[in-house]
């Protein structure tokens, strides 16, 4: 047999390269927000500290069941802000939604943040997302 070692290695290296590329593309697809489907929608929450709304705390945009009781979201966000950011911020959060589209939620949240900043109010982006009770 006159088979060189180069011929044996070449097909294997192509297979490994294809697996690496496929894995990378799969990771990119998983990193993008999933489109709204079925019984879920997009939401975000904010809490303006009394008495003057300075600062205002904002959650991340998150998915939850469309029929979720809004007070459950608001209570969870209140507890998070009180525990992690400001123990005096104990009530008054408002959650917005449901939005069918992630971009609609993002646009409204960004408008609210811009309005707070124009009004010289502090803005705290908390990265909080609702994960159930």
C-alpha positions as CSV (number, residue, x, y, z in Angstrom):
1,X,0.0,0.0,0.0
2,X,1.2,3.4,-0.8
3,X,-0.9,5.5,1.5
4,X,0.9,8.5,2.9
5,X,0.3,9.7,6.5
6,X,-0.9,13.1,5.1
7,X,-3.9,11.5,3.5
8,X,-4.9,9.9,6.7
9,X,-4.7,13.1,8.8
10,X,-6.4,15.4,6.4
11,X,-10.0,14.0,6.6
12,X,-9.8,13.9,10.4
13,X,-8.7,17.5,10.7
14,X,-11.5,18.6,8.4
15,X,-14.0,16.8,10.6
16,X,-12.7,18.4,13.8
17,X,-12.7,21.9,12.1
18,X,-16.3,21.4,11.0
19,X,-17.2,20.4,14.6
20,X,-15.5,23.5,16.0
21,X,-17.3,25.8,13.6
22,X,-20.7,24.1,14.2
23,X,-20.2,24.4,17.9
24,X,-19.4,28.1,17.7
25,X,-22.4,28.8,15.5
26,X,-24.6,26.9,17.9
27,X,-23.3,29.0,20.8
28,X,-24.2,32.2,18.9
29,X,-27.7,31.1,18.3
30,X,-28.2,30.2,22.0
31,X,-26.9,33.6,23.2
32,X,-29.6,35.6,21.3
33,X,-32.9,36.3,23.1
34,X,-35.5,33.8,22.1
35,X,-38.6,35.3,20.4
36,X,-41.8,35.5,22.3
37,X,-43.8,32.4,22.0
38,X,-47.1,31.0,23.3
39,X,-47.9,31.8,26.8
40,X,-44.8,33.9,27.7
41,X,-44.0,37.5,27.2
42,X,-41.3,40.1,28.1
43,X,-41.4,42.3,31.2
44,X,-39.2,44.7,33.1
45,X,-39.5,46.4,36.6
46,X,-38.4,49.6,38.1
47,X,-38.5,51.1,41.6
48,X,-38.1,54.8,42.3
49,X,-36.9,55.4,45.9
50,X,-39.1,57.7,47.9
51,X,-39.6,60.6,48.3
52,X,-38.1,62.0,45.1
53,X,-37.5,59.0,42.9
54,X,-33.7,59.2,43.3
55,X,-32.3,56.8,42.4
56,X,-34.5,54.6,40.2
57,X,-33.6,50.9,40.1
58,X,-34.2,49.0,36.9
59,X,-34.4,45.2,36.3
60,X,-33.2,43.4,33.2
61,X,-35.8,42.6,30.6
62,X,-37.0,39.1,31.3
63,X,-39.5,36.5,30.2
64,X,-42.4,35.2,32.3
65,X,-45.7,33.6,31.9
66,X,-48.1,36.0,30.3
67,X,-50.8,35.5,32.9
68,X,-48.5,36.0,35.9
69,X,-49.9,38.1,38.8
70,X,-48.1,41.4,38.5
71,X,-47.7,41.8,42.3
72,X,-45.6,38.7,42.4
73,X,-43.1,40.3,40.1
74,X,-43.2,43.6,42.0
75,X,-42.7,41.9,45.4
76,X,-39.8,39.9,44.1
77,X,-38.1,43.0,42.7
78,X,-38.7,45.0,45.9
79,X,-37.1,42.2,48.0
80,X,-34.1,42.1,45.7
81,X,-33.5,45.8,45.7
82,X,-33.9,46.0,49.4
83,X,-31.5,43.1,50.0
84,X,-28.8,44.0,47.4
85,X,-28.9,47.7,46.8
86,X,-30.8,49.8,49.3
87,X,-32.5,48.6,52.5
88,X,-34.6,51.7,52.6
89,X,-36.2,51.0,49.2
90,X,-38.9,48.8,50.6
91,X,-41.9,49.3,48.3
92,X,-43.2,50.9,45.2
93,X,-41.9,48.9,42.3
94,X,-43.8,48.8,39.1
95,X,-43.4,46.1,36.5
96,X,-44.2,46.8,32.8
97,X,-45.5,44.3,30.3
98,X,-46.5,42.0,28.9
99,X,-44.6,42.8,25.7
100,X,-44.9,40.4,22.8
101,X,-41.4,41.4,21.5
102,X,-38.1,41.9,23.4
103,X,-37.3,45.0,21.4
104,X,-40.6,46.7,22.4
105,X,-39.7,46.1,26.1
106,X,-36.2,47.3,25.6
107,X,-37.3,50.5,23.8
108,X,-39.7,51.4,26.6
109,X,-37.2,50.7,29.3
110,X,-34.5,52.7,27.5
111,X,-37.0,55.6,27.2
112,X,-37.7,55.5,30.9
113,X,-34.0,55.4,31.8
114,X,-33.3,58.4,29.5
115,X,-36.1,60.3,31.0
116,X,-34.8,59.7,34.5
117,X,-31.3,60.8,33.5
118,X,-32.6,64.0,31.8
119,X,-34.4,64.7,35.1
120,X,-31.0,64.4,37.0
121,X,-32.2,61.3,38.8
122,X,-29.7,58.5,39.4
123,X,-30.3,55.2,37.6
124,X,-29.2,51.8,38.9
125,X,-29.3,48.9,36.4
126,X,-29.6,45.8,38.7
127,X,-29.6,42.9,36.2
128,X,-32.4,41.3,38.2
129,X,-34.6,38.9,36.4
130,X,-37.7,37.1,37.7
131,X,-37.1,33.4,38.3
132,X,-40.3,32.5,40.0
133,X,-41.3,32.8,43.6
